[in-house]
């Protein structure tokens, strides 16, 4: 939670910037909302106590400023060429204007800035970049997206980069950032299929991110090695953390599989065979590096020394654990019942 009035002010203007972009009836108004959102988020990123966060905020500002200026330039160029500023069946212009928006959400091949920016931030700011900051650009992309070769290339490239990029990472922040790049491919695919589907995917993805980041924040976890010999007196906490990661990867018993299941079903009904095959293979790679962490932590490097157990602080986290377990396990059951009812 914000600990002073300035953070509350910037957080409120950040949310208002997102709402301005969502409610704007012109592209200039949407661009203004993006700028308000950006200028409100930069002070939340920077910190006098951590130089890495200041570096990350500068990188984030430069990338977002380049994308915003390119978006404004393309909007003005479009309005100067065509008096009526519309987006109907004019897919070359749509693809051009989507490029800066894709850079804002770190879609591959415009993804290079996200892992380095996320690495220097606190977990709360990581959550903001991976979820809240993507709302307005994703909605603007959904206004223009059509099924063409450019979008298919972006989907496949994002899926592969997000899957392969996380294989050799030891930082949990970088793993979540590459997982986010992989999920961008799924979100673009669900945008082609329908607006309700991508919004449902984004909501469930955000809920999974909240579950994972709440666990890592509570126990101050930043690297894979910290999970090896930590929390041995609380096995349920380890299981909850890795169940949240597996849900984020899309393993079938958990909630994260539900939107992927619906997307695969819609794609097969529309005779889209190649794209879901690539997406499923990339999801298997993401599940591989989640399973590798889990197997190593629980089976190989799990050592317990009896006299270190008393060193752990006796803090009760039962509410967080029970919420996470109920969300991960019962969410899939509830969603399946809703689907079969309708």
Beta strands, then each sheet from edge to edge (+ up, - down):
end
